[in-house]
Amino acid sequence: MLQKRYEGFLNTPCLWKGDTVSNLSQFEIISKSDKIDVIIDKKLRLGKYVERFVSFELEQQENISILAENIQIQDGKITLGELDCLLLKSNKPIHLEIIYKFYLYDASVGETEIEHFIGPNRKDSLKEKLTKLKDKQLPLLHSTECKNFLNELNLLSEDISQQVYFKAQLFMPFLKQNMQLKTLNTACIVGFYVNENELNNFSDCKFFIPQKKDWLVFPHTNINWLNFTDFKAIVQDYFEQQFSTLCWVKLKNGELKKVFLVWW
């Protein structure tokens, strides 16, 4: 399963190109191999799990060397934050922040395309994440507390380029599946989302609910599918607990889709 998750990660596009969003520069890398050979702690939450994928991907590159990862910046006993990765690419130092997210398009939230993308449970948003990157995570490199750590590596913060490796899966409303994006990368759209009422449109379909780390995986047929009645009985609990989940849907014509089931 690790291999399928890694392939899913590799095949997820970056959320934008260049520095077209908030002047945040996307890290550019062409993966050398889609085969992974590493042991990753299964207990890691998805974000940290993906960081292990990135670490492996970077290690395969001849022109990249990792200087440090998951660097805790502290003021005494207080942790101010963490730098995901410091690396050399063609001998040039880069501070890299790694992000992998799932966002759903809701036109009722905000005014702009970026503001319309929110987390599956409406608790976070793309706008909030971009603000956190700009105002908190990236400035940490230039903090006084970070200076001592950089000194150990003989680095100066002003010499370090800051980039993000921001990948995402985007989901559109059920009735607007074919929308084109103007700011973000349309290639990131991998499926759509439905609420409890819209679910009845899929009564002749088969379903599968992957565990969270398998949200990375592209749907395939080698699984035990649920029929509509059994699926609906299981997901009733999700609706009651107000928890959105990702599922795979096998349409009557055999086509496989990624679908978020939302409670809102």
N, C-alpha and C positions, 0 to 999 in steps of 0.2 A: 504493500500500500504506500510505503514511503516513496517509491519510484513514481507512482501515479500522482502523488501530491507534489513532488518536485517538478514533474512535467507540467502540472497545472499552474504552478508558480511561474515557471519559465515562460509559459505561453500567455500569461496575463500581461497585457501591454501596460506601459506607463500611462498615467492619467492625463498627461499633457506632454507636449514636445518642447524641447528647449527650455526657455524661461518665460513662457507666455502667461503663466499664472503667478501672480504676486511676486514676479521677478525671482522666483525660486527655480534654480537650474536643475533640470533632471540629469541624473547620472547616466552616462551612455556606456553600455557594455554589450558585446556580442558574446553570448555564452559559447564556450568551447565544446561542451558536452552536455547531453541531456541524461546521462547516466550518473546516478549518485551512489557514492560508496562512503557512507558515514553513519555513525550511530547517533541518533538524536533522542534526548529524554522525552518520552511520551507524555510526561506530566506538564511540559511547558505549555503555557497558553499560546494561542495561535500567533500573536505578534512576535513572541520570542522564538517560536518554532520557525517562522519565516526568516528570522535573522540568521538562524543556523543554515538555511538554504543559501542565503546571500553570502555568508562566510565561505561555504563550500564553493559557490560559483566564483567568488573572487580568487580563491586559492588556485583555481585552474588557469588563471590568466598569467602569462609570462611577464607582462609589463606592470603587474600590480603586486604590491606586498602590503600585508596588513600590519600596522604598527601597534594597534591596541583596539579592543572591543569592549563595549558595555562599561565605559569609564564613568565611575561615580565621582561627581564633583561635590566636594563637601566643604562646609564652613564649620569647622570644629566637628561637632557630632551631628550637625544638621546636613542632610543631603539636599543640595540645591537642584540636582537633576542629573541626567546621564547623557553622555555622548555615545551614540550607537557605534560609530566606527571611525578610526583615523587610519588612513592608508596612503601609500605612495602609488600614484599612477604615472608611469613614465617619469619617475623621480620627482613628481610634483605632489605636495601634500594636499590631501582632501579630507575635510570633515564630512562624513556621510550620515545622513539620517534616513532610516529605513522604515517605510510605511506600507502596509497592505491593508486595504479597507474594502468594505461592502457598503455601497450607498444606493439609496432609492430616490427616484425623482418625484418630488411632490411640489407641483406648481403653486400650491396654496402657501408654501413657506418662502418668505423672502421675495426679492424682486428680480434677482439675476439668476443665470443658469447655475452658477456655483452655489448660490444660496438655496436653490431648489433641492440640492442633494443632501439627504439626511440619513442617519443610521436606521437600521431596520426597526428598532424599538423607539425611534424618535428621541433618543436621549443624547445623541451627538449629531454633528453635521460636518460636512466638508469645510464650511466657512470657519467653524470653531477650530478644526484641526489646522487649517492654514494659519489662523491667527496665533495659535499656540506655537507653531513652528517659527513664525516671524518674531514673536514677542518674547518667547521664553526659551525654546530649545536651541535655536541657532545662536542667540546672543550669549549663551552660556560659555561658548568658546572664548569670548573676549573678556570674561569675568576675571577679576583678580584671583579668585580661588582656583581657576583653571591654569593660571600662569605657571604655578609650581610644577604641575604635571607636565606641561609642554616643555618646560626647562629640562626635564629629565630626558626628553626626546630630542633636545636641541632644536626645538621649533618655536617660532614666533607666530602668534595668532594672526597677525596681519599678512603672513606669507601663505596662510592656509585658505584654499578655496572651499566654500561651503556649497554642498549639493544635496539633493534629496533623491532617493530611489523610491518613488511613490507610485505603487501599482494599485489598481482597484478593479473590482467587478461592479458594474453599474446595472441597475434594474429599472425598467421603465414601467409606467402604469399599463395594466392589461389592455386597455383600449387605445394606447398610444405607443405601441411597441416599436414602430418604425421611425420614430423621431430621430432627426439628425442633430448632433450637438454642434454648437458654434465655437465654444471656447475649449471644451474638454475633448478628449480623444474618443470618437464614436466607436472605435474598435473595442473599447472597454465595456460596451453594452453586451451582456451575456444572457440576459433573460428579462423577465417581467415579474410583476408582483400582483397578487390577488388578495381580496379580503374574503370574509366568510360567505358573503352573498354571491360573489363572483365565482366561488369554487364550484358551484353547481353546474357551470359551463363544462366541467371536466368529468362528468359522471361516467363517461365511457372510457376513461383513461386508467392507466396503472401508475402507482406512486412509490417513491422510496424516500426515506428521511435519512440523509447521511449524518454522521457525527460531525462536530464542528470543524475538525481538521480536514475532513473530506469535502468541506465547502470549496477547497482549492481545486478539487478533482473535476475533470470534464466528465459528464454523464456517460455511462457505458451500460451494457445490457447484462453483464455477468453478476447479477444480484437477485435477491428475492423481492419481487414486486408485490405491492399491496393493491387490492382492488379498492374501488372508491368507498364502499361501505366501511371496510376495516380502517382505511386511512382516515375517514371522517371521524370515526370513533376515537382514534388516537389524538387527532389534532384538536378535538373539542377542548381538551385540557390546556392546550397552548392558548386558545382564544380566551379561556376563563382566567388564565394567569397573565394575560397580556404579554405574551412572548412570541415574537416573530421568528420563524424558522425557515431555513432553506430546504427545498425538496426537489427531487427530480421527477419529472412527469413524462410518461411514455404515451404519446398521442396515439389515436386509433390507427394512423397511417405508419406507425413505427418510429416517428420522429421523437427525439429526446430533447427535453427542455429543462433549463434551470429556472425554478420559480420560487420566489419568496412568498410565503404565506404570512400575511400581516393581520394583526388583531384590530387595527385602527381603520 
